[in-house]
Amino acid sequence: MDLFSHSWLPFFYLYGVGGLFFFAGIIIIRKSGSIDLKNPTHSNWLKILYFGFIWYMMIHGTVTFLALQ
């Protein structure tokens, strides 16, 4: 059984393509002026969004890795 195409390829696709849309959305929000990074609340929420993306990617990767062991 090919483990890469059944487990890691969907992982890379999900966080690669999904990450492109996520970061494109962040760029659009910043360029449109919808977020003011001088405002501590806006800055905090941006950090939470970045942290959440990385956090779920790490959890998903860890669980996938452990399932393949």
FENVENFEN-V183215 format. One record per backbone hydrogen bond with DSSP energy under -1.0 kcal/mol. CO is the residue of the C=O (numbers start at 0). NH is the residue of the N-H. E is the energy in kcal/mol with one decimal. If there is no record, write none. Layout:
co=CO nh=NH e=E
co=CO nh=NH e=E
//
This chain:
co=0 nh=2 e=-1.0
co=2 nh=6 e=-1.6
co=3 nh=8 e=-3.1
co=6 nh=10 e=-1.0
co=7 nh=11 e=-2.8
co=8 nh=12 e=-2.3
co=9 nh=13 e=-2.9
co=10 nh=14 e=-2.4
co=11 nh=15 e=-1.9
co=12 nh=16 e=-2.2
co=13 nh=17 e=-1.2
co=15 nh=19 e=-1.8
co=16 nh=20 e=-1.9
co=17 nh=21 e=-2.6
co=18 nh=22 e=-3.0
co=19 nh=23 e=-2.2
co=20 nh=24 e=-2.2
co=21 nh=25 e=-1.9
co=22 nh=26 e=-2.4
co=23 nh=27 e=-2.5
co=24 nh=28 e=-2.4
co=25 nh=29 e=-2.4
co=26 nh=30 e=-2.8
co=27 nh=31 e=-2.0
co=28 nh=33 e=-1.6
co=35 nh=38 e=-1.7
co=38 nh=42 e=-2.4
co=39 nh=43 e=-2.3
co=40 nh=44 e=-2.2
co=41 nh=45 e=-2.1
co=42 nh=46 e=-2.0
co=43 nh=47 e=-2.1
co=44 nh=48 e=-2.3
co=45 nh=49 e=-2.3
co=46 nh=50 e=-2.8
co=47 nh=51 e=-2.7
co=48 nh=52 e=-2.1
co=49 nh=53 e=-2.2
co=50 nh=54 e=-3.0
co=51 nh=55 e=-2.4
co=52 nh=56 e=-1.8
co=53 nh=57 e=-2.3
co=54 nh=58 e=-2.6
co=55 nh=59 e=-2.6
co=56 nh=60 e=-2.4
co=57 nh=61 e=-2.6
co=58 nh=62 e=-2.6
co=59 nh=63 e=-2.3
co=60 nh=64 e=-2.5
co=61 nh=65 e=-2.7
co=62 nh=66 e=-2.0
co=63 nh=67 e=-1.3
//
